[in-house]
């Protein structure tokens, strides 16, 4: 456990995913206890994982806040709630998405979705196998004690909803400090992908979320991965430029022949990605293709895409 600034402590757990770690944060509360923000993956032995951490605290865990419904952030919420008796807070929109993803899981829907966007069968089968293993590590809370909206407060921390990486991703902000989850990262960019049951323009949503950082100009953002972001406004501007370039590359990948999102992903990302990373790559390609459609720079042809104005079959 590392004190990153007065009253704010970071705990890091390893991950067996594309990224190898996740940060969780304990915030000193006004009552002298702690608020835990994010919980890592669920564990087969929560006592073994969490007891050494909890025993280092000099006060009780008074609340657990989930920034978003991805496995490495919501996965341990049920574990810590059971160990501590603390209430669980989650964004209202995010919890609805969490219920769809983990409570009403539909592998067939996703298999059909990826197939419709050109993904080969063997890749889909690999994704299904990996997702089946992952679901056992998502110990989400079906009935949170409090559903959060933008403008709410948690012990003096303001809640904002910054969609893009996840539809209902929340952040906590106070006195220039943001507990940012995966809305902004150092050295890498948060994955922005289009999935079944999600909002139709995640990249457009995310660009608005980046503007929040540029307008608010917080002092620091403590993130779910890697180092804190020391100048969030500048980093947000950098990420916006990155996506502008990615949009240009996506448009350049299109020609007079309709291409699937999977085919476009092969132009944008390395060929030798794992099945999980190829899923992210295809979802990212989809998000960028849909933004191009909304900007009038691309057109849908069934579930494929071409540049706007191209004549099919000419």
MOWO-V927385 format. One record per backbone hydrogen bond with DSSP energy under -0.5 kcal/mol. NH is the residue of the N-H (numbers start at 1). CO is the residue of the C=O. E is the energy in kcal/mol with one decimal. If there is no record, write none. Layout:
NH|CO|E, NH|CO|E
//
This chain:
2|10|-2.6, 4|2|-0.9, 4|8|-1.7, 5|8|-1.4, 8|5|-2.8, 9|26|-2.8, 10|2|-3.4, 11|24|-3.0, 13|22|-2.5, 15|20|-2.1, 17|19|-0.8, 22|13|-2.1, 23|224|-2.7, 24|11|-3.1, 25|37|-2.1, 26|9|-2.8, 27|25|-0.5, 27|35|-2.9, 28|7|-3.0, 29|33|-2.5, 32|29|-1.3, 34|60|-2.4, 35|27|-2.4, 36|63|-2.6, 37|25|-3.3, 37|35|-0.5, 38|36|-0.6, 38|65|-2.9, 39|73|-2.0, 40|72|-0.7, 42|137|-3.5, 46|43|-0.5, 49|45|-1.9, 50|46|-3.2, 51|47|-2.1, 54|50|-3.0, 55|51|-2.6, 56|53|-1.2, 57|54|-1.3, 62|34|-3.4, 62|60|-0.7, 63|34|-1.0, 64|87|-2.4, 65|36|-3.5, 66|89|-2.4, 67|65|-0.5, 73|70|-2.4, 74|70|-2.3, 75|71|-1.6, 76|40|-2.0, 77|74|-2.0, 78|139|-2.9, 80|76|-2.4, 81|77|-2.2, 82|78|-2.0, 83|79|-2.1, 84|80|-2.4, 85|81|-2.5, 87|62|-0.7, 89|64|-3.6, 90|146|-2.1, 91|66|-0.7, 92|148|-2.7, 94|168|-0.5, 95|91|-2.8, 96|92|-1.7, 97|93|-1.9, 98|94|-2.5, 99|95|-2.4, 100|96|-1.6, 101|97|-2.6, 102|98|-2.9, 103|98|-0.8, 103|99|-1.0, 104|99|-1.7, 109|106|-0.5, 110|106|-1.5, 111|107|-2.4, 112|108|-2.5, 113|109|-2.1, 114|110|-2.8, 115|111|-2.1, 116|112|-2.3, 117|113|-0.9, 117|114|-0.5, 118|115|-1.8, 119|114|-2.3, 124|120|-2.1, 125|121|-2.7, 126|122|-1.8, 127|123|-2.3, 128|124|-2.4, 129|125|-2.0, 130|126|-2.2, 131|127|-2.8, 132|128|-2.1, 133|129|-1.5, 134|130|-1.9, 135|131|-2.0, 136|132|-0.5, 136|133|-0.7, 137|134|-2.4, 138|135|-1.5, 139|75|-2.6, 139|137|-0.8, 140|138|-1.0, 142|140|-0.6, 145|88|-1.7, 146|88|-1.5, 148|90|-2.2, 148|146|-0.5, 151|159|-3.2, 152|149|-2.1, 154|157|-2.5, 157|154|-1.7, 158|156|-0.5, 158|173|-2.7, 159|152|-2.9, 160|171|-2.0, 162|160|-0.6, 162|169|-2.9, 163|161|-0.5, 164|166|-0.6, 169|166|-1.5, 170|67|-2.5, 171|160|-2.3, 172|179|-1.6, 173|158|-2.2, 174|177|-2.4, 177|174|-2.0, 178|220|-2.1, 179|172|-3.1, 180|178|-1.0, 180|222|-2.4, 181|222|-0.6, 183|180|-2.2, 193|191|-0.6, 194|283|-1.7, 195|193|-0.5, 198|195|-1.5, 205|201|-2.3, 206|202|-2.4, 207|203|-2.5, 208|204|-1.5, 209|205|-1.9, 210|206|-2.4, 211|207|-1.5, 212|208|-1.4, 213|209|-1.3, 214|210|-2.0, 215|211|-2.7, 216|212|-2.8, 217|213|-2.4, 219|176|-1.3, 220|176|-2.0, 221|229|-2.0, 222|178|-3.1, 223|221|-0.6, 224|181|-3.1, 229|221|-2.7, 230|228|-0.8, 235|231|-2.4, 236|232|-2.7, 237|233|-1.9, 238|234|-2.0, 239|235|-2.5, 240|236|-2.2, 241|237|-1.9, 242|238|-2.2, 243|239|-2.2, 244|240|-1.9, 245|241|-2.3, 246|242|-2.3, 247|243|-2.4, 248|244|-1.9, 249|245|-2.4, 250|246|-2.3, 251|247|-2.6, 252|248|-2.3, 253|249|-1.4, 254|250|-0.6, 254|251|-1.2, 255|257|-0.6, 258|256|-0.5, 259|305|-2.8, 262|117|-2.2, 264|260|-2.2, 265|261|-2.4, 266|262|-1.3, 267|263|-0.8, 267|264|-0.9, 268|264|-1.5, 269|265|-2.4, 273|270|-0.6, 278|274|-2.6, 279|275|-1.9, 280|276|-1.9, 281|277|-2.6, 282|278|-2.7, 283|279|-2.5, 284|280|-2.6, 285|281|-2.5, 286|282|-2.3, 287|283|-2.1, 288|284|-2.2, 289|285|-2.7, 290|286|-2.7, 291|287|-1.6, 292|288|-2.1, 293|289|-2.1, 294|290|-2.2, 295|291|-1.8, 296|293|-1.3, 297|292|-3.0, 298|292|-1.0, 299|306|-3.0, 301|304|-2.9, 304|301|-2.0, 305|259|-2.5, 306|299|-2.3, 307|255|-0.7, 308|297|-1.4, 310|307|-1.8, 312|310|-0.7, 314|311|-1.3
//
